[in-house]
Amino acid sequence: MLGIMQDWPLTVNKVLEHANRINPTREIITRRVEGNISRTTYAELFTMSKQVSNALKDHGIGLGDRVATLGWNSERHMASWYGAMGIGAVLHTINPRLHPEQIAWIANHAEDKVLIFDKTFLPVVEAIKDHLETVKTFVIYADADTMPENSLGAVPFDIWIDGRSDECRWGDFPEDTACGLCYTSGTTGNPKGVLYSHRSNVLHTMITMQKDAIGMGANDVVLPVVPMFHANAWGLALSCPATGANMVMPGAQMDGASIYELLDTEKVTITAAVPTVWLMLLNHLQENNLKLPHLNKVIIGGSAVPEKILRAFEEDYEVDVVHAWGMTETSPLGTLGTLPPHMLDAPIEKRLEQKLKQGRPPFGVELKIVDDEGNDLPNDGETTGRLMVRGAAIAAGYFKGVGGNVLDPNGFFDTGDVAHLDEYGTMTITDRAKDVIKSGGEWISSIDIENIAVGHPKVANAAAIGIYHPKWDERPLLVVQPAQGENPTKEEVLAQLDGKIAKWWTPDDVVFVSEIPLGATGKINKLALREQFKDYKLPTA
Ligand code: ADP
């Protein structure tokens, strides 16, 4: 027997239609690449997006066609999203921090027909234009006055949509229609495309609006520092208009001073970014003796939150830190570190310890850990295994079938992370499967070592990698980037670890480098480091 309820397909155009109806005067505030601030209401964004739809239709774009962007967070970028998605085209966010060759490879693999981009990326697009096999139309986020000279025959975005009708039929397709495409950054092999559906994006939006997830409302002012090209700005490009929260878009400027200025002048209540961004902000606050009176919550994810960042926000600035874990394949939010009920009244040190963990899955996400043979492991807070995930907004495979079947017989996706789960579902990542250091058959968590090492005031960044050892197979080498103007010694760094990790986890050696390489999403590029130190001889070997 079927229920007798309305058919209301879960398509993302409904998000912006709702914002236009219910919160038309709430705003998107953008720092333009030219430096000035622009303000756009959700009602205006709705009109702009419809105009984008009509512009795309004029170029023959329709259901299933891929429209790519290389863009900072901005209201124009938002209009491109909703304009493309509304007519059933697939909005493909390309990460501009990738190598130009990789950008061309991705655009060709995706068969993008239109490329809309910020003028910051004009040199990159000009450099690869002869390699772009399918892109026919180039649009630059600019108006007539700010349009740069170019050899692409590109049009300025504002002129492209100007004067077009704001009437366009949206969403007349099934909810499982493809909606967004995002390639994983490909630290291993070629990038793989994750193809979100309208349904998965709408469900992810609803999942992240839960109070124990991001839990924002119409009165919030949200600053997504996390870029829209990094897994949908952690869903904020959808959940903000869905709730009516104001969005504050930092454009290309993500340094401490610029972010602080926006947090302060726009009275931001919730913000989200990777740890590197917060290190820059905290330095700026400390150097200039500033406070954060309006900010309630900071979402930190993408890599593990170092303790010094957690403590600074919670203790010095009274801002609630929500540690989040996820990946492009999980839309991306998989767990959030809001405090579970039994921890609310725990002593501060216990609460901080809990917040360093990656957190618990919201409704809509299921987690389990398994051994190498795929057998379930206990949720005892100790046993580590491969982290598997299943849910309403989790990838079932990759675009064009790359990588083959990625699900286990029960439909769980292998995250490539190594973690443990406790009886309340709190997940703690101990490593990525490929970064784990295997010493004498046992696993050493590189993340733990790194987080403690960066707690030393003379250390800016640290990475632990496994180096060949004749007896133990691998032993940890700690690569340290000293803080500006500091010269830490090996002994000082090792003393920082002493007593906080098992003795046998202690790195066999410490080396200092002027810069630890970061990948396109701001994470430590372990592949490059392993390559750099592949012939390194440990003193213990
Ligand atoms: P890539 O796999 O190319 O780095 P993603 O941005 O999808 O691209 O990264 C997902 C991975 O980032 C996760 O599988 C995990 O290893 C890591 N990660 C994300 N959030 C956290 C976190 N809070 N703590 C530790 N690792 C994290």
Residues whose N, C-alpha, C, O or C-beta is under 5 A from the ligand:
A	BS01	ADP	T184 S185 G186 T187 I300 G301 G302 S303 A304 A324 W325 G326 M327 T328 E329 Q358 T415 D417 I429 R432 T521
